[in-house]
Amino acid sequence: MESVLSTITLTWAQLLFVALAAIGLYVVELLAFMRAARRHAAQERRTHERLEAMQADIAGLREQLDGLGATVESLRRTPQSSGQYREAVEMAERGSDAAAVAESCGISRAEADLIVALHRSRAA
């Protein structure tokens, strides 16, 4: 084995070529790493922008939900007029179904179901 190593001789030019090839390989790897880092940073930026947009959407939906909650609460507190129920009874007497009564009179479906059921039981 020693005889093979003793027969190998390198000149300065060959040594310089090997060193330059190693440096070139290092530069190529460094450029590839930098390119991957830029792609990763761009992807992270896009992800962050999407996250901010989703957070803004969620905030908007919360505002809408709060507004709807306030509307529902005000409707619950608003007393129903007896005219609505009178009209609902008249519609039930004419044979309207509960869905039509509820929509037309502005009462809940459960109230309309009760009025229609009471009218049918009296009529039977």
The 8 nearest C-alpha neighbors of each residue, nearest first, counted from 0:
[[1, 2, 3, 4, 5, 6, 7, 8],
 [2, 0, 4, 3, 5, 6, 7, 8],
 [1, 3, 5, 0, 4, 6, 7, 8],
 [4, 2, 6, 0, 1, 5, 7, 8],
 [5, 3, 1, 7, 6, 2, 0, 8],
 [4, 6, 2, 3, 7, 1, 8, 0],
 [5, 7, 3, 4, 8, 2, 1, 9],
 [8, 6, 4, 5, 9, 3, 2, 10],
 [7, 9, 6, 10, 5, 4, 13, 11],
 [10, 8, 13, 14, 11, 7, 12, 15],
 [9, 11, 13, 12, 14, 8, 15, 16],
 [10, 12, 14, 13, 15, 9, 16, 17],
 [11, 13, 15, 10, 14, 16, 9, 17],
 [12, 14, 16, 10, 15, 11, 9, 17],
 [15, 13, 11, 17, 16, 12, 18, 10],
 [14, 16, 12, 18, 13, 17, 11, 19],
 [17, 15, 13, 19, 14, 18, 12, 20],
 [18, 16, 20, 14, 15, 19, 21, 13],
 [19, 17, 15, 21, 20, 16, 14, 22],
 [20, 18, 22, 16, 21, 17, 23, 15],
 [21, 19, 23, 17, 18, 22, 16, 24],
 [20, 22, 18, 24, 19, 23, 17, 25],
 [21, 23, 25, 19, 24, 20, 18, 26],
 [24, 22, 20, 26, 25, 21, 19, 27],
 [23, 25, 27, 21, 22, 26, 20, 28],
 [24, 26, 22, 28, 23, 27, 29, 21],
 [27, 25, 29, 23, 28, 24, 30, 22],
 [28, 26, 24, 30, 29, 25, 31, 23],
 [27, 29, 31, 25, 26, 30, 32, 24],
 [28, 30, 26, 32, 27, 31, 25, 33],
 [31, 29, 33, 27, 32, 28, 26, 34],
 [32, 30, 28, 34, 29, 33, 35, 27],
 [31, 33, 29, 35, 30, 34, 36, 28],
 [34, 32, 36, 30, 35, 31, 29, 37],
 [33, 35, 31, 37, 36, 32, 30, 38],
 [36, 34, 38, 32, 37, 33, 39, 31],
 [35, 37, 33, 39, 34, 38, 40, 32],
 [38, 36, 40, 34, 39, 35, 41, 33],
 [39, 37, 35, 41, 40, 36, 42, 34],
 [38, 40, 36, 42, 37, 41, 43, 35],
 [39, 41, 43, 37, 42, 38, 36, 44],
 [42, 40, 44, 38, 43, 39, 37, 45],
 [41, 43, 39, 45, 44, 40, 38, 46],
 [42, 44, 40, 46, 41, 45, 39, 47],
 [43, 45, 41, 47, 42, 46, 40, 48],
 [46, 44, 48, 42, 47, 43, 49, 41],
 [45, 47, 43, 49, 44, 48, 42, 50],
 [46, 48, 50, 44, 45, 49, 43, 51],
 [49, 47, 45, 51, 50, 46, 44, 52],
 [50, 48, 52, 46, 51, 47, 53, 45],
 [49, 51, 47, 53, 48, 52, 54, 46],
 [50, 52, 54, 48, 53, 49, 55, 47],
 [53, 51, 49, 55, 50, 54, 56, 48],
 [54, 52, 56, 50, 55, 51, 57, 49],
 [53, 55, 51, 57, 56, 52, 50, 58],
 [54, 56, 58, 52, 53, 57, 51, 59],
 [57, 55, 53, 59, 54, 58, 60, 52],
 [56, 58, 60, 54, 59, 55, 53, 61],
 [57, 59, 55, 61, 56, 60, 54, 62],
 [60, 58, 56, 62, 57, 61, 55, 63],
 [59, 61, 63, 57, 62, 58, 64, 56],
 [62, 60, 64, 58, 59, 63, 65, 57],
 [61, 63, 65, 59, 60, 64, 66, 58],
 [64, 62, 60, 66, 61, 65, 67, 59],
 [63, 65, 61, 67, 66, 62, 60, 68],
 [64, 66, 68, 62, 63, 67, 61, 69],
 [67, 65, 63, 69, 64, 68, 62, 70],
 [66, 68, 70, 64, 69, 65, 71, 63],
 [69, 67, 65, 71, 66, 70, 64, 72],
 [68, 70, 72, 66, 67, 71, 73, 65],
 [71, 69, 67, 73, 68, 72, 74, 66],
 [72, 70, 74, 68, 73, 69, 67, 75],
 [71, 73, 75, 69, 74, 70, 68, 76],
 [72, 74, 76, 70, 75, 71, 69, 77],
 [75, 73, 71, 77, 72, 76, 70, 78],
 [76, 74, 72, 73, 77, 71, 78, 70],
 [75, 77, 73, 74, 78, 72, 71, 79],
 [78, 76, 74, 75, 73, 79, 72, 80],
 [79, 77, 76, 80, 75, 74, 81, 73],
 [80, 78, 77, 81, 83, 106, 84, 82],
 [79, 81, 82, 83, 78, 84, 77, 85],
 [80, 82, 84, 83, 85, 79, 86, 78],
 [83, 81, 85, 80, 84, 86, 79, 87],
 [82, 84, 86, 81, 104, 85, 80, 87],
 [83, 85, 87, 81, 86, 82, 88, 80],
 [86, 84, 82, 88, 87, 83, 81, 89],
 [85, 87, 89, 83, 84, 88, 82, 90],
 [88, 86, 84, 90, 85, 89, 100, 83],
 [89, 87, 91, 85, 90, 86, 84, 92],
 [88, 90, 92, 86, 91, 87, 85, 93],
 [89, 91, 93, 87, 92, 88, 95, 86],
 [90, 92, 88, 94, 95, 115, 93, 89],
 [93, 91, 89, 94, 90, 88, 118, 95],
 [92, 94, 90, 91, 95, 89, 88, 96],
 [95, 93, 91, 92, 90, 96, 115, 89],
 [96, 94, 91, 90, 93, 99, 100, 97],
 [95, 97, 99, 98, 100, 94, 91, 115],
 [98, 96, 111, 100, 112, 99, 101, 115],
 [99, 97, 101, 100, 96, 102, 108, 111],
 [98, 100, 102, 97, 101, 96, 103, 95],
 [101, 99, 97, 103, 98, 102, 87, 104],
 [102, 100, 106, 98, 111, 108, 104, 99],
 [101, 103, 99, 105, 100, 104, 98, 106],
 [102, 104, 100, 101, 105, 99, 106, 87],
 [105, 103, 83, 101, 106, 102, 100, 87],
 [106, 104, 102, 101, 103, 107, 83, 100],
 [107, 105, 101, 104, 110, 108, 111, 102],
 [108, 106, 110, 109, 101, 111, 105, 102],
 [107, 109, 111, 101, 110, 112, 98, 106],
 [108, 110, 112, 107, 111, 113, 106, 101],
 [111, 109, 113, 107, 112, 108, 114, 106],
 [110, 112, 97, 108, 114, 101, 113, 109],
 [113, 111, 109, 97, 115, 110, 114, 116],
 [114, 112, 110, 116, 111, 115, 117, 109],
 [113, 115, 111, 117, 116, 112, 118, 110],
 [116, 114, 118, 91, 112, 117, 113, 111],
 [117, 115, 113, 119, 118, 114, 112, 120],
 [118, 116, 120, 114, 119, 115, 113, 121],
 [117, 119, 121, 115, 116, 120, 122, 114],
 [120, 118, 122, 116, 121, 117, 123, 115],
 [121, 119, 117, 123, 122, 118, 116, 115],
 [122, 120, 118, 119, 123, 117, 116, 115],
 [121, 123, 119, 120, 118, 117, 92, 116],
 [122, 120, 121, 119, 118, 117, 116, 92]]
